[in-house]
């Protein structure tokens, strides 16, 4: 499948219905997820930070590292891939534009850009600056040779600012600036999700797993008008969580308890592609 075909397929997914986009953190996890019926994949900044042995949310991953990881994931599957590119790796609109340009050249079909600053004392960009950054990212997306779904994120609810009115104000402005998809992670309940969907319509909305009040079936989110559901670092946390559980048992000598339920080598190996004869150098 060509990059153009992947990109068109990804854009079409946002036009009707509701789909889950699974977040992979490396090529191996992307291979597994691609075999499980998902229509598209995304990267996860948290999963990448954990993979690199760093903390998430502390601007500890560079643009080059994030793009390199996303390139590996995109190359591992025929599914379209969108990247979690945090704050765009710089405060200026030009930084966001450069990040989007790099994402397109890496074979991605979309990405997310947040309105965060990476500064704990003032975690969000001001309204005008946030909109200007989205406008710069959109301009770069439109200059790419293939369609590119630019998702703009309003991060109030993840940074101790549970202001739904300001979140909707930002998302509406991001839509007016040209963002293809809108995303406010951490919305508290289904009513808040419905308000966001209504405010930015007809632009599609991404929801992180579901409302904080409690997970709901995908059908309930679809009924509320949500187009896309991502899961962030949940799958990576599930994998690393197994180490947190199994490691102490193994260290204590409980080999049956630690290793007895682990999938076989063959079960994982079978999902990975074989190399072409003579391709090793």
C-alpha positions in Angstrom: 0.0 0.0 0.0 1.4 3.4 -1.0 1.7 6.3 1.5 -1.1 8.1 -0.5 -3.4 5.1 -0.1 -2.7 4.8 3.7 -3.3 8.5 4.1 -6.6 8.5 2.2 -7.7 5.4 4.2 -6.9 7.2 7.5 -8.8 10.3 6.6 -11.8 8.3 5.5 -11.9 6.6 8.9 -12.7 10.0 10.4 -15.7 10.7 8.2 -18.3 8.3 9.7 -18.6 5.8 12.4 -16.3 5.4 15.4 -13.1 3.4 15.6 -10.4 2.5 18.2 -6.9 3.6 17.3 -4.5 1.4 19.3 -1.3 2.9 20.6 1.9 1.0 19.9 5.3 1.8 21.4 7.6 0.0 19.2 7.7 -2.1 15.9 7.0 -5.3 17.7 3.9 -4.1 19.5 2.7 -2.6 16.2 3.1 -5.9 14.5 1.0 -7.6 17.2 -1.7 -5.0 17.1 -1.9 -5.0 13.3 -2.9 -8.7 13.5 -5.8 -8.0 15.9 -8.3 -6.2 13.7 -7.4 -2.5 14.3 -7.9 -0.2 11.3 -5.1 2.2 12.3 -2.4 2.6 14.9 -1.0 5.5 16.9 2.2 6.0 18.8 2.3 6.8 22.5 4.7 9.4 24.1 4.3 7.6 27.4 5.2 4.2 26.0 8.2 5.7 24.2 9.5 7.4 27.3 9.1 4.1 29.3 10.9 2.2 26.5 13.8 4.7 26.7 13.9 4.4 30.5 12.6 7.9 31.1 9.7 9.5 32.8 6.7 10.7 30.7 5.5 14.3 30.9 9.0 15.8 31.6 10.0 16.7 28.0 12.6 13.9 28.2 12.2 12.8 24.6 13.5 14.7 21.6 11.8 15.3 18.3 14.3 13.1 16.6 13.6 10.3 19.0 9.9 10.6 18.7 10.0 10.7 14.9 12.4 7.8 14.7 10.1 5.7 16.9 7.1 6.7 14.8 9.0 5.9 11.6 9.8 2.4 12.9 6.1 1.8 13.8 4.8 3.0 10.5 7.3 0.8 8.6 6.3 -2.2 10.6 2.7 -2.4 9.3 0.5 -1.6 6.4 -1.9 0.2 8.7 -2.0 4.0 8.7 -0.2 5.4 11.7 -0.7 8.7 13.6 2.0 10.0 16.0 1.7 11.5 19.5 4.1 14.4 19.1 3.5 16.1 22.4 3.9 19.9 22.3 5.4 19.9 18.8 8.9 20.1 20.4 9.1 23.8 20.7 7.0 26.8 21.7 6.9 28.6 18.3 4.5 27.8 15.4 7.6 27.2 13.3 8.6 24.4 15.7 5.2 22.7 15.3 5.4 23.1 11.5 8.9 21.5 11.5 7.6 18.6 13.6 4.6 18.0 11.2 6.8 18.2 8.2 9.2 15.6 9.7 6.2 13.4 10.6 4.9 13.4 7.0 8.4 12.6 5.6 8.6 9.7 8.1 5.6 8.0 6.6 2.9 9.0 9.1 -0.7 9.8 8.2 -1.3 12.2 11.0 -0.2 13.4 14.4 -1.3 15.2 17.5 -0.1 18.6 18.8 -0.8 19.7 22.3 -1.2 23.2 23.8 1.2 22.4 26.6 4.4 24.3 27.4 6.4 21.7 29.3 6.8 24.2 32.2 5.2 23.1 35.4 4.4 26.6 36.7 2.5 27.5 33.5 1.7 24.3 31.7 -0.5 25.6 28.9 0.2 28.2 26.2 -2.0 31.2 26.2 -5.0 31.1 24.0 -3.6 33.2 21.1 -0.3 31.4 21.2 -2.0 28.0 21.2 -4.1 28.9 18.2 -1.1 30.2 16.3 0.8 27.0 16.9 -2.1 25.0 15.5 -2.2 27.3 12.5 1.5 26.7 11.8 1.0 22.9 12.2 -1.9 23.0 9.8 0.0 24.9 7.2 2.8 22.3 7.3 0.2 19.5 7.0 -1.4 21.0 3.9 2.0 21.3 2.3 2.7 17.6 2.5 2.3 15.5 -0.7 -0.3 13.2 0.9 -3.3 13.9 3.1 -2.4 14.3 6.8 -4.8 14.3 9.7 -3.7 17.0 12.1 -5.2 16.5 15.6 -5.1 19.5 17.9 -5.2 18.8 21.7 -6.5 21.0 24.5 -4.8 19.7 27.7 -6.7 21.6 30.5 -8.0 18.5 32.2 -4.6 16.8 32.3 -3.0 19.8 34.0 -5.2 20.6 36.9 -7.4 23.0 35.0 -10.8 21.4 34.7 -12.4 24.3 32.8 -14.7 22.9 30.1 -15.6 26.3 28.8 -12.0 27.2 28.1 -11.4 23.7 26.7 -14.3 24.1 24.2 -13.1 27.7 23.4 -9.7 26.3 22.5 -10.9 23.3 20.5 -13.3 25.5 18.5 -10.5 27.9 17.7 -8.3 25.0 16.7 -11.0 23.8 14.4 -11.3 27.3 12.9 -7.5 27.3 12.4 -7.9 24.2 10.3 -7.3 21.2 12.6 -8.8 18.1 11.1 -9.6 16.4 14.5 -10.0 17.7 18.0 -9.0 16.1 21.2 -9.3 17.0 24.9 -8.0 14.1 27.0 -9.4 13.6 30.5 -12.9 14.8 30.0 -14.9 14.1 33.1 -18.2 12.6 31.9 -20.3 11.8 28.9 -22.1 15.2 29.1 -18.7 16.9 28.7 -17.9 14.6 25.7 -21.2 15.5 24.1 -20.7 19.2 24.6 -17.2 19.0 22.9 -18.6 17.0 20.0 -21.4 19.5 19.5 -19.2 22.5 19.8 -16.7 21.4 17.1 -19.1 19.7 14.7 -18.7 18.6 12.0 -15.0 18.1 12.8 -14.3 14.7 14.3 -13.4 14.3 18.0 -10.9 11.9 19.5 -11.6 10.7 23.1 -9.0 9.1 25.4 -10.4 5.7 26.4 -13.6 7.3 27.7 -14.9 9.7 30.4 -13.0 9.8 33.7 -16.2 9.0 35.5 -15.9 5.4 34.2 -15.2 3.5 31.0 -18.2 2.9 28.7 -18.6 0.7 25.7 -17.5 2.0 22.3 -21.1 2.0 21.2 -21.9 4.6 23.8 -19.1 6.9 22.6 -20.2 6.4 19.0 -23.8 7.4 20.0 -22.4 10.6 21.5 -20.8 11.4 18.2 -17.2 10.5 18.9 -15.3 9.4 15.8 -12.0 8.1 17.3 -11.0 6.5 20.6 -7.3 6.3 21.5 -5.9 4.6 24.6 -2.6 6.5 25.1 -0.1 4.6 27.2 -2.5 2.0 28.5 -1.2 -0.9 26.4 2.4 -0.1 27.2 1.5 0.2 30.9 -0.1 -3.2 30.7 3.1 -4.7 29.2 5.4 -3.0 31.7 2.9 -3.9 34.5 3.5 -7.5 33.8 7.2 -6.9 34.6 6.2 -5.2 37.8 4.1 -8.3 38.7 6.3 -11.1 37.5 9.7 -9.7 38.3 9.4 -9.9 42.1 8.1 -13.4 41.9 11.0 -14.4 39.7 13.5 -12.7 41.9 12.0 -14.6 44.9 12.5 -17.9 43.1 8.9 -18.6 42.3 9.6 -19.8 38.7 6.1 -21.4 38.3 4.3 -18.3 39.5 6.4 -15.9 37.4 6.7 -17.9 34.2 3.9 -20.4 34.1 1.4 -18.2 32.2 3.7 -16.4 29.9 2.9 -16.8 26.1 5.2 -19.2 24.3 8.2 -18.0 22.2 6.4 -19.5 19.2 3.2 -17.5 19.8 5.1 -14.2 19.7 7.6 -15.2 17.0 4.8 -16.2 14.7 3.5 -12.7 14.6 6.8 -11.2 13.4 7.7 -11.3 9.7 10.4 -13.6 8.5 13.4 -12.1 6.7 14.1 -12.7 3.1 16.7 -15.4 2.4 20.1 -13.8 2.2 19.0 -10.4 3.5 21.2 -10.4 6.6 24.3 -8.3 6.4 
